[in-house]
Amino acid sequence: MAIAGVTGRRLLWPVALALVATVLYDTSIKRRNMVDFGVYRVAAARALAAEPLYREDDGHYKFKYMPAFAFAMAPFARLDASTGKALWFGLSVGLLAAMLRWSIWALPRRRRSPTLLIALTVVVMAKFYGHELTLGQSNILLGTVVVAGLVVVEAGAPLAAAVLFGLAVFVKPYAVILLPWVLVSCGVAAAAVSAAVVAAGLLLPALSYGWQGNLDLLTAWWATVTGSTASTLVGGDSVSMAAMWGKWLGVGTTATTLAAVSGTALLALAAFVWWRRKIVETPEYLEVALLMVLVPLLSPQGWDYVLLLSTPAVALLIDRWSDLTPPWRALVALSLGVMGLAIYDLLGRELYGQFMALSIVSVCALGVVVSLAHLRLKSLA
């Protein structure tokens, strides 16, 4: 598989959709505000002026990303708000198309047609894609960068993939979960490349803020992220392990302990799946897909739409459907169906509120994780 395969004809549809989405922005999405994109744009303007990025008076809409991401968004700060939103919306749609196509293309020993897999994956994941686009979030960008890294790994270029995995950390810090996998799967050289990319990104803002100013920024970033965690646990749309136990037992020591135990168990399962990689010919796809599902489960600020990162996992489970026994088919169908198709417009306000308060989406995501591990144990992926 050549790296050049991700370009040319395979990029035609994503680029075309990005252009169409940009043109249709005014009629399709403008009224939804894309509030999270507004946070990025404000932070970018502050970065260009070397102003503090993390401010208490921003309230709910605090910037919670690493300083380097604010600089990456600088081009949008130079545009008026409406134009910037239209371009970001179009770019997100194009990246979504790319993530979907590359997720299907990278599937090892694919059983089903790409068209069918894309269609079924979109049906399951549509509510997460829609929520992401209306907010103007950056999880699609993260997913595309990670899937591109997976494609490059499968193409036999681990050092190039390591650059992408390092960059992913600055799109969303919780992408750091991939770096240990880079070390054990791609080698010390690849891990060093990822570490160098992360180090460069951490140092980059010093060019504008100075050395001490950059240290102050990183300290403020950490305080912002850790200081806003508790409030997210009671949010109805949070799907993390911490939120799940907090909703079931109430936020406190017991819930915190069980969340830590659950998180450790999930990481141990991921390690076990990696340990069994020699029983399959192409192990990378399932391993990266599993880690992407774990991101919203392990992050205390794992909102439900972050589950769009499950796109490769969903595609893989659908593709291997015929290889599963009836009980496992039932688990996969229930997990994917409930997780993806339980939407506000279908359930109504009261039932949907109860559904999210019971963390049923989190349980379904755990079903996806267990099903992926089963595929590895049966040498199916």
C-alpha positions as a Markdown table, in Angstrom:
| # | Residue | x | y | z |
|---|---|---|---|---|
| 1 | Met | 0.0 | 0.0 | 0.0 |
| 2 | Ala | 1.7 | 3.2 | -1.1 |
| 3 | Ile | 1.5 | 6.4 | 0.9 |
| 4 | Ala | 0.6 | 8.3 | -2.3 |
| 5 | Gly | -2.7 | 6.4 | -2.2 |
| 6 | Val | -4.1 | 8.9 | 0.3 |
| 7 | Thr | -3.7 | 11.7 | -2.4 |
| 8 | Gly | -5.0 | 12.1 | -5.9 |
| 9 | Arg | -8.2 | 10.3 | -6.7 |
| 10 | Arg | -8.9 | 9.4 | -3.1 |
| 11 | Leu | -8.9 | 13.0 | -2.1 |
| 12 | Leu | -11.3 | 14.1 | -4.8 |
| 13 | Trp | -14.5 | 13.5 | -2.9 |
| 14 | Pro | -13.3 | 15.0 | 0.4 |
| 15 | Val | -12.2 | 18.2 | -1.5 |
| 16 | Ala | -15.4 | 18.4 | -3.5 |
| 17 | Leu | -17.5 | 18.0 | -0.4 |
| 18 | Ala | -15.5 | 20.6 | 1.5 |
| 19 | Leu | -16.1 | 23.1 | -1.3 |
| 20 | Val | -19.8 | 22.3 | -1.5 |
| 21 | Ala | -20.2 | 22.5 | 2.3 |
| 22 | Thr | -18.4 | 25.9 | 2.4 |
| 23 | Val | -20.8 | 27.3 | -0.2 |
| 24 | Leu | -23.9 | 25.9 | 1.5 |
| 25 | Tyr | -22.8 | 27.0 | 5.0 |
| 26 | Asp | -25.2 | 30.0 | 5.1 |
| 27 | Thr | -28.3 | 27.8 | 4.5 |
| 28 | Ser | -27.3 | 24.6 | 6.3 |
| 29 | Ile | -25.5 | 25.5 | 9.5 |
| 30 | Lys | -25.2 | 29.2 | 10.1 |
| 31 | Arg | -28.0 | 29.5 | 12.6 |
| 32 | Arg | -26.3 | 26.9 | 14.9 |
| 33 | Asn | -23.5 | 29.4 | 15.8 |
| 34 | Met | -20.6 | 26.9 | 15.9 |
| 35 | Val | -19.7 | 28.2 | 19.3 |
| 36 | Asp | -16.6 | 26.1 | 19.8 |
| 37 | Phe | -15.1 | 27.4 | 16.7 |
| 38 | Gly | -15.6 | 30.8 | 18.1 |
| 39 | Val | -13.5 | 29.8 | 21.1 |
| 40 | Tyr | -10.7 | 28.7 | 18.8 |
| 41 | Arg | -10.9 | 32.0 | 16.8 |
| 42 | Val | -10.8 | 34.1 | 19.9 |
| 43 | Ala | -7.8 | 32.2 | 21.2 |
| 44 | Ala | -6.0 | 32.5 | 17.9 |
| 45 | Ala | -6.4 | 36.3 | 18.0 |
| 46 | Arg | -5.0 | 36.4 | 21.5 |
| 47 | Ala | -2.1 | 34.3 | 20.5 |
| 48 | Leu | -1.2 | 36.6 | 17.6 |
| 49 | Ala | -1.2 | 39.5 | 20.1 |
| 50 | Ala | 0.7 | 37.5 | 22.7 |
| 51 | Glu | -2.2 | 37.9 | 25.2 |
| 52 | Pro | -3.2 | 35.4 | 27.9 |
| 53 | Leu | -5.2 | 32.5 | 26.4 |
| 54 | Tyr | -6.8 | 31.1 | 29.5 |
| 55 | Arg | -9.2 | 33.4 | 31.3 |
| 56 | Glu | -11.7 | 32.9 | 34.0 |
| 57 | Asp | -14.0 | 35.5 | 32.6 |
| 58 | Asp | -14.5 | 33.3 | 29.5 |
| 59 | Gly | -16.9 | 31.2 | 31.6 |
| 60 | His | -18.1 | 28.0 | 30.0 |
| 61 | Tyr | -16.3 | 28.9 | 26.8 |
| 62 | Lys | -12.8 | 28.7 | 28.1 |
| 63 | Phe | -10.0 | 27.7 | 25.7 |
| 64 | Lys | -8.8 | 24.3 | 26.9 |
| 65 | Tyr | -6.3 | 23.3 | 24.3 |
| 66 | Met | -2.5 | 23.6 | 24.2 |
| 67 | Pro | -1.1 | 27.0 | 23.2 |
| 68 | Ala | 0.2 | 25.6 | 19.9 |
| 69 | Phe | -3.3 | 24.9 | 18.7 |
| 70 | Ala | -4.2 | 28.6 | 19.1 |
| 71 | Phe | -1.3 | 29.5 | 16.7 |
| 72 | Ala | -2.5 | 26.8 | 14.3 |
| 73 | Met | -5.9 | 28.5 | 14.1 |
| 74 | Ala | -4.3 | 31.9 | 13.4 |
| 75 | Pro | -5.4 | 32.1 | 9.8 |
| 76 | Phe | -9.1 | 32.1 | 10.9 |
| 77 | Ala | -8.5 | 35.0 | 13.3 |
| 78 | Arg | -7.6 | 37.1 | 10.3 |
| 79 | Leu | -11.0 | 36.5 | 8.7 |
| 80 | Asp | -14.3 | 37.9 | 9.7 |
| 81 | Ala | -16.4 | 35.5 | 11.9 |
| 82 | Ser | -18.9 | 34.5 | 9.2 |
| 83 | Thr | -16.2 | 33.7 | 6.6 |
| 84 | Gly | -14.1 | 31.8 | 9.1 |
| 85 | Lys | -17.1 | 29.7 | 10.2 |
| 86 | Ala | -18.0 | 28.9 | 6.6 |
| 87 | Leu | -14.4 | 27.8 | 5.8 |
| 88 | Trp | -14.1 | 25.7 | 9.0 |
| 89 | Phe | -17.4 | 24.0 | 8.4 |
| 90 | Gly | -16.4 | 23.2 | 4.8 |
| 91 | Leu | -13.0 | 22.0 | 6.0 |
| 92 | Ser | -14.6 | 19.8 | 8.6 |
| 93 | Val | -17.0 | 18.2 | 6.1 |
| 94 | Gly | -14.1 | 17.5 | 3.8 |
| 95 | Leu | -12.0 | 16.0 | 6.6 |
| 96 | Leu | -15.0 | 13.8 | 7.7 |
| 97 | Ala | -15.2 | 12.4 | 4.2 |
| 98 | Ala | -11.5 | 11.7 | 4.2 |
| 99 | Met | -11.6 | 10.0 | 7.6 |
| 100 | Leu | -14.4 | 7.8 | 6.4 |
| 101 | Arg | -12.8 | 6.9 | 3.2 |
| 102 | Trp | -9.4 | 6.2 | 4.7 |
| 103 | Ser | -11.0 | 4.2 | 7.5 |
| 104 | Ile | -12.6 | 1.9 | 5.0 |
| 105 | Trp | -9.5 | 1.8 | 2.7 |
| 106 | Ala | -7.2 | 0.9 | 5.5 |
| 107 | Leu | -9.3 | -2.1 | 6.7 |
| 108 | Pro | -7.2 | -5.2 | 6.5 |
| 109 | Arg | -8.7 | -8.1 | 4.4 |
| 110 | Arg | -12.0 | -6.2 | 4.0 |
| 111 | Arg | -15.0 | -8.4 | 3.6 |
| 112 | Arg | -17.7 | -5.9 | 2.4 |
| 113 | Ser | -17.9 | -3.3 | -0.3 |
| 114 | Pro | -16.6 | 0.2 | 0.6 |
| 115 | Thr | -19.9 | 1.8 | -0.4 |
| 116 | Leu | -21.9 | -0.4 | 2.0 |
| 117 | Leu | -19.4 | 0.1 | 4.8 |
| 118 | Ile | -19.5 | 3.9 | 4.4 |
| 119 | Ala | -23.3 | 3.9 | 4.3 |
| 120 | Leu | -23.7 | 1.8 | 7.4 |
| 121 | Thr | -21.0 | 3.6 | 9.4 |
| 122 | Val | -22.6 | 6.9 | 8.6 |
| 123 | Val | -26.0 | 5.6 | 9.8 |
| 124 | Val | -24.5 | 4.6 | 13.1 |
| 125 | Met | -22.3 | 7.6 | 13.6 |
| 126 | Ala | -24.5 | 10.4 | 12.0 |
| 127 | Lys | -25.6 | 11.9 | 15.3 |
| 128 | Phe | -22.1 | 12.4 | 16.5 |
| 129 | Tyr | -21.0 | 13.9 | 13.2 |
| 130 | Gly | -23.9 | 16.3 | 13.2 |
| 131 | His | -23.3 | 17.4 | 16.8 |
| 132 | Glu | -19.6 | 18.0 | 16.0 |
| 133 | Leu | -20.3 | 20.0 | 12.9 |
| 134 | Thr | -22.9 | 22.2 | 14.6 |
| 135 | Leu | -20.5 | 23.0 | 17.4 |
| 136 | Gly | -17.6 | 23.7 | 15.1 |
| 137 | Gln | -15.5 | 21.3 | 17.1 |
| 138 | Ser | -12.1 | 19.8 | 16.2 |
| 139 | Asn | -12.5 | 16.1 | 16.8 |
| 140 | Ile | -13.0 | 15.4 | 13.1 |
| 141 | Leu | -9.6 | 17.0 | 12.5 |
| 142 | Leu | -8.1 | 14.8 | 15.2 |
| 143 | Gly | -9.7 | 11.6 | 13.8 |
| 144 | Thr | -8.5 | 12.4 | 10.3 |
| 145 | Val | -4.9 | 13.0 | 11.5 |
| 146 | Val | -4.9 | 9.7 | 13.5 |
| 147 | Val | -6.5 | 7.7 | 10.7 |
| 148 | Ala | -3.9 | 9.2 | 8.3 |
| 149 | Gly | -1.2 | 8.1 | 10.7 |
| 150 | Leu | -2.7 | 4.6 | 10.7 |
| 151 | Val | -2.7 | 4.5 | 6.9 |
| 152 | Val | 0.9 | 5.6 | 6.8 |
| 153 | Val | 1.9 | 2.9 | 9.4 |
| 154 | Glu | 0.2 | 0.3 | 7.2 |
| 155 | Ala | 2.2 | 1.6 | 4.3 |
| 156 | Gly | 5.4 | 0.8 | 6.1 |
| 157 | Ala | 6.5 | 4.4 | 7.0 |
| 158 | Pro | 6.4 | 4.5 | 10.8 |
| 159 | Leu | 8.5 | 7.6 | 11.1 |
| 160 | Ala | 6.1 | 9.6 | 8.9 |
| 161 | Ala | 3.2 | 8.2 | 10.9 |
| 162 | Ala | 5.0 | 9.3 | 14.2 |
| 163 | Val | 4.9 | 12.9 | 13.0 |
| 164 | Leu | 1.2 | 12.7 | 12.5 |
| 165 | Phe | 0.6 | 11.1 | 15.9 |
| 166 | Gly | 2.7 | 13.8 | 17.5 |
| 167 | Leu | 0.7 | 16.5 | 15.8 |
| 168 | Ala | -2.5 | 14.9 | 17.0 |
| 169 | Val | -1.6 | 15.7 | 20.6 |
| 170 | Phe | -1.9 | 19.4 | 19.8 |
| 171 | Val | -5.3 | 19.1 | 18.2 |
| 172 | Lys | -6.6 | 17.3 | 21.3 |
| 173 | Pro | -4.3 | 16.6 | 24.2 |
| 174 | Tyr | -5.9 | 13.2 | 24.9 |
| 175 | Ala | -4.3 | 11.9 | 21.7 |
| 176 | Val | -1.3 | 11.3 | 24.0 |
| 177 | Ile | -2.8 | 7.9 | 24.6 |
| 178 | Leu | -1.4 | 6.9 | 21.2 |
| 179 | Leu | 2.2 | 7.6 | 22.0 |
| 180 | Pro | 2.9 | 4.5 | 24.1 |
| 181 | Trp | 1.5 | 2.5 | 21.2 |
| 182 | Val | 3.9 | 4.2 | 18.8 |
| 183 | Leu | 6.8 | 3.2 | 21.1 |
| 184 | Val | 5.8 | -0.5 | 21.4 |
| 185 | Ser | 4.5 | -0.9 | 17.9 |
| 186 | Cys | 6.7 | 1.3 | 15.7 |
| 187 | Gly | 10.0 | 1.3 | 17.7 |
| 188 | Val | 12.2 | 3.7 | 19.6 |
| 189 | Ala | 13.0 | 5.8 | 16.5 |
| 190 | Ala | 9.4 | 6.5 | 15.8 |
| 191 | Ala | 8.7 | 7.3 | 19.4 |
| 192 | Ala | 11.6 | 9.7 | 19.4 |
| 193 | Val | 10.1 | 11.4 | 16.4 |
| 194 | Ser | 6.7 | 11.8 | 18.1 |
| 195 | Ala | 8.4 | 13.1 | 21.2 |
| 196 | Ala | 10.4 | 15.6 | 19.2 |
| 197 | Val | 7.2 | 16.8 | 17.5 |
| 198 | Val | 5.5 | 17.2 | 20.9 |
| 199 | Ala | 8.5 | 19.0 | 22.3 |
| 200 | Ala | 8.6 | 21.4 | 19.3 |
| 201 | Gly | 4.9 | 22.2 | 19.7 |
| 202 | Leu | 5.4 | 22.9 | 23.4 |
| 203 | Leu | 8.2 | 25.3 | 22.7 |
| 204 | Leu | 6.7 | 27.0 | 19.7 |
| 205 | Pro | 4.7 | 29.7 | 21.6 |
| 206 | Ala | 7.9 | 30.9 | 23.2 |
| 207 | Leu | 8.7 | 32.6 | 19.9 |
| 208 | Ser | 5.9 | 35.0 | 20.6 |
| 209 | Tyr | 5.5 | 34.9 | 24.4 |
| 210 | Gly | 9.1 | 34.4 | 25.5 |
| 211 | Trp | 10.4 | 31.5 | 27.5 |
| 212 | Gln | 8.8 | 32.4 | 30.8 |
| 213 | Gly | 5.6 | 33.5 | 29.1 |
| 214 | Asn | 5.3 | 30.1 | 27.5 |
| 215 | Leu | 5.8 | 28.4 | 30.8 |
| 216 | Asp | 3.1 | 30.5 | 32.3 |
| 217 | Leu | 0.8 | 29.6 | 29.4 |
| 218 | Leu | 1.4 | 25.9 | 29.9 |
| 219 | Thr | 0.8 | 26.2 | 33.7 |
| 220 | Ala | -2.4 | 28.1 | 33.0 |
| 221 | Trp | -3.5 | 25.5 | 30.5 |
| 222 | Trp | -3.0 | 22.7 | 33.0 |
| 223 | Ala | -4.9 | 24.6 | 35.7 |
| 224 | Thr | -7.8 | 25.2 | 33.2 |
| 225 | Val | -8.1 | 21.6 | 32.2 |
| 226 | Thr | -7.9 | 20.1 | 35.7 |
| 227 | Gly | -10.0 | 22.8 | 37.3 |
| 228 | Ser | -12.9 | 22.3 | 34.9 |
| 229 | Thr | -13.0 | 18.5 | 35.2 |
| 230 | Ala | -15.4 | 18.2 | 38.1 |
| 231 | Ser | -18.2 | 20.3 | 36.5 |
| 232 | Thr | -18.2 | 18.0 | 33.4 |
| 233 | Leu | -18.9 | 14.9 | 35.4 |
| 234 | Val | -22.5 | 16.0 | 36.0 |
| 235 | Gly | -23.1 | 17.0 | 32.4 |
| 236 | Gly | -25.7 | 14.8 | 30.8 |
| 237 | Asp | -23.7 | 14.4 | 27.6 |
| 238 | Ser | -20.5 | 13.2 | 29.2 |
| 239 | Val | -19.7 | 9.6 | 28.4 |
| 240 | Ser | -16.4 | 9.0 | 30.3 |
| 241 | Met | -15.9 | 6.4 | 32.9 |
| 242 | Ala | -15.6 | 9.1 | 35.5 |
| 243 | Ala | -19.0 | 10.5 | 34.4 |
| 244 | Met | -20.6 | 7.1 | 34.3 |
| 245 | Trp | -19.7 | 6.3 | 37.9 |
| 246 | Gly | -20.4 | 9.8 | 39.0 |
| 247 | Lys | -24.0 | 9.6 | 37.5 |
| 248 | Trp | -24.6 | 6.2 | 39.0 |
| 249 | Leu | -23.2 | 6.8 | 42.5 |
| 250 | Gly | -22.8 | 10.5 | 42.8 |
| 251 | Val | -19.5 | 12.4 | 42.5 |
| 252 | Gly | -17.3 | 11.4 | 45.4 |
| 253 | Thr | -14.5 | 9.1 | 46.5 |
| 254 | Thr | -16.2 | 5.8 | 45.6 |
| 255 | Ala | -17.0 | 7.0 | 42.0 |
| 256 | Thr | -13.5 | 8.4 | 41.6 |
| 257 | Thr | -12.0 | 5.1 | 42.7 |
| 258 | Leu | -14.2 | 3.0 | 40.4 |
| 259 | Ala | -13.4 | 5.3 | 37.5 |
| 260 | Ala | -9.7 | 4.8 | 38.2 |
| 261 | Val | -10.1 | 1.1 | 38.4 |
| 262 | Ser | -12.2 | 1.0 | 35.2 |
| 263 | Gly | -9.7 | 3.2 | 33.3 |
| 264 | Thr | -6.8 | 0.9 | 34.4 |
| 265 | Ala | -8.8 | -2.1 | 33.3 |
| 266 | Leu | -9.4 | -0.6 | 29.8 |
| 267 | Leu | -5.7 | 0.2 | 29.4 |
| 268 | Ala | -4.9 | -3.3 | 30.5 |
| 269 | Leu | -7.3 | -4.7 | 27.9 |
| 270 | Ala | -5.6 | -2.5 | 25.2 |
| 271 | Ala | -2.2 | -3.9 | 26.3 |
| 272 | Phe | -3.5 | -7.4 | 26.2 |
| 273 | Val | -4.9 | -6.9 | 22.7 |
| 274 | Trp | -1.5 | -5.6 | 21.7 |
| 275 | Trp | 0.2 | -8.6 | 23.3 |
| 276 | Arg | -1.9 | -10.8 | 21.0 |
| 277 | Arg | -1.0 | -9.0 | 17.9 |
| 278 | Lys | 1.2 | -11.8 | 16.5 |
| 279 | Ile | -1.8 | -13.9 | 15.8 |
| 280 | Val | -2.9 | -11.6 | 12.9 |
| 281 | Glu | -1.1 | -10.4 | 9.8 |
| 282 | Thr | -2.1 | -6.7 | 10.1 |
| 283 | Pro | -2.6 | -5.8 | 13.8 |
| 284 | Glu | -2.3 | -2.0 | 13.6 |
| 285 | Tyr | -5.9 | -1.2 | 12.5 |
| 286 | Leu | -7.7 | -2.8 | 15.4 |
| 287 | Glu | -5.2 | -1.5 | 18.0 |
| 288 | Val | -5.5 | 2.1 | 16.8 |
| 289 | Ala | -9.3 | 1.8 | 16.4 |
| 290 | Leu | -9.5 | 0.5 | 20.0 |
| 291 | Leu | -7.4 | 3.4 | 21.4 |
| 292 | Met | -9.6 | 5.9 | 19.5 |
| 293 | Val | -12.7 | 4.4 | 21.2 |
| 294 | Leu | -11.0 | 4.7 | 24.6 |
| 295 | Val | -10.3 | 8.5 | 24.2 |
| 296 | Pro | -13.8 | 9.7 | 25.3 |
| 297 | Leu | -14.1 | 6.9 | 27.9 |
| 298 | Leu | -10.8 | 7.8 | 29.6 |
| 299 | Ser | -11.0 | 11.6 | 29.3 |
| 300 | Pro | -13.0 | 13.2 | 32.2 |
| 301 | Gln | -14.2 | 15.7 | 29.5 |
| 302 | Gly | -15.3 | 13.0 | 27.1 |
| 303 | Trp | -18.5 | 14.4 | 25.6 |
| 304 | Asp | -20.7 | 12.0 | 23.6 |
| 305 | Tyr | -19.8 | 13.5 | 20.2 |
| 306 | Val | -16.2 | 12.6 | 20.8 |
| 307 | Leu | -17.3 | 9.1 | 20.1 |
| 308 | Leu | -17.1 | 10.0 | 16.4 |
| 309 | Leu | -13.5 | 8.8 | 16.9 |
| 310 | Ser | -15.0 | 5.3 | 17.0 |
| 311 | Thr | -15.5 | 5.5 | 13.2 |
| 312 | Pro | -12.7 | 2.9 | 12.4 |
| 313 | Ala | -14.0 | 0.6 | 15.1 |
| 314 | Val | -17.5 | 0.8 | 13.8 |
| 315 | Ala | -16.4 | 0.1 | 10.3 |
| 316 | Leu | -14.3 | -2.9 | 11.4 |
| 317 | Leu | -17.2 | -4.4 | 13.5 |
| 318 | Ile | -19.6 | -4.0 | 10.6 |
| 319 | Asp | -17.1 | -5.5 | 8.2 |
| 320 | Arg | -16.5 | -8.6 | 10.4 |
| 321 | Trp | -20.2 | -9.1 | 11.2 |
| 322 | Ser | -20.5 | -12.4 | 9.3 |
| 323 | Asp | -17.5 | -13.8 | 11.1 |
| 324 | Leu | -19.1 | -13.5 | 14.5 |
| 325 | Thr | -21.2 | -16.0 | 16.4 |
| 326 | Pro | -24.9 | -15.1 | 17.0 |
| 327 | Pro | -24.3 | -13.9 | 20.6 |
| 328 | Trp | -21.5 | -11.6 | 19.5 |
| 329 | Arg | -23.5 | -10.3 | 16.6 |
| 330 | Ala | -26.3 | -9.4 | 19.1 |
| 331 | Leu | -23.8 | -7.6 | 21.3 |
| 332 | Val | -22.4 | -5.6 | 18.4 |
| 333 | Ala | -25.9 | -4.8 | 17.0 |
| 334 | Leu | -27.1 | -3.7 | 20.4 |
| 335 | Ser | -24.0 | -1.6 | 21.2 |
| 336 | Leu | -23.9 | 0.1 | 17.8 |
| 337 | Gly | -27.6 | 0.5 | 17.4 |
| 338 | Val | -28.3 | 2.0 | 20.8 |
| 339 | Met | -25.2 | 4.1 | 20.9 |
| 340 | Gly | -25.8 | 5.7 | 17.5 |
| 341 | Leu | -29.5 | 5.7 | 17.0 |
| 342 | Ala | -30.7 | 6.9 | 20.4 |
| 343 | Ile | -31.2 | 10.6 | 19.5 |
| 344 | Tyr | -33.0 | 13.5 | 21.1 |
| 345 | Asp | -35.5 | 14.0 | 18.2 |
| 346 | Leu | -36.5 | 10.3 | 18.4 |
| 347 | Leu | -36.7 | 9.8 | 22.2 |
| 348 | Gly | -38.0 | 13.2 | 23.3 |
| 349 | Arg | -36.6 | 15.5 | 26.0 |
| 350 | Glu | -37.6 | 13.4 | 29.1 |
| 351 | Leu | -36.7 | 10.0 | 27.8 |
| 352 | Tyr | -33.4 | 11.2 | 26.3 |
| 353 | Gly | -32.5 | 12.9 | 29.6 |
| 354 | Gln | -33.1 | 9.7 | 31.5 |
| 355 | Phe | -31.1 | 7.8 | 28.8 |
| 356 | Met | -28.1 | 10.0 | 29.2 |
| 357 | Ala | -28.4 | 10.1 | 33.0 |
| 358 | Leu | -28.1 | 6.3 | 33.1 |
| 359 | Ser | -24.9 | 6.5 | 31.0 |
| 360 | Ile | -26.3 | 4.0 | 28.5 |
| 361 | Val | -24.1 | 5.4 | 25.8 |
| 362 | Ser | -21.0 | 4.7 | 27.9 |
| 363 | Val | -22.1 | 1.1 | 28.4 |
| 364 | Cys | -22.6 | 0.7 | 24.7 |
| 365 | Ala | -19.1 | 2.1 | 24.0 |
| 366 | Leu | -17.8 | -0.5 | 26.4 |
| 367 | Gly | -19.6 | -3.1 | 24.4 |
| 368 | Val | -17.7 | -1.9 | 21.3 |
| 369 | Val | -14.4 | -2.1 | 23.2 |
| 370 | Val | -15.1 | -5.7 | 24.3 |
| 371 | Ser | -16.2 | -6.7 | 20.8 |
| 372 | Leu | -12.9 | -5.4 | 19.4 |
| 373 | Ala | -11.0 | -7.4 | 21.9 |
| 374 | His | -13.0 | -10.5 | 20.9 |
| 375 | Leu | -12.0 | -9.9 | 17.2 |
| 376 | Arg | -8.4 | -10.1 | 18.2 |
| 377 | Leu | -8.8 | -13.2 | 20.4 |
| 378 | Lys | -10.5 | -14.9 | 17.4 |
| 379 | Ser | -7.8 | -13.7 | 15.0 |
| 380 | Leu | -10.4 | -11.8 | 13.0 |
| 381 | Ala | -8.5 | -8.5 | 13.0 |
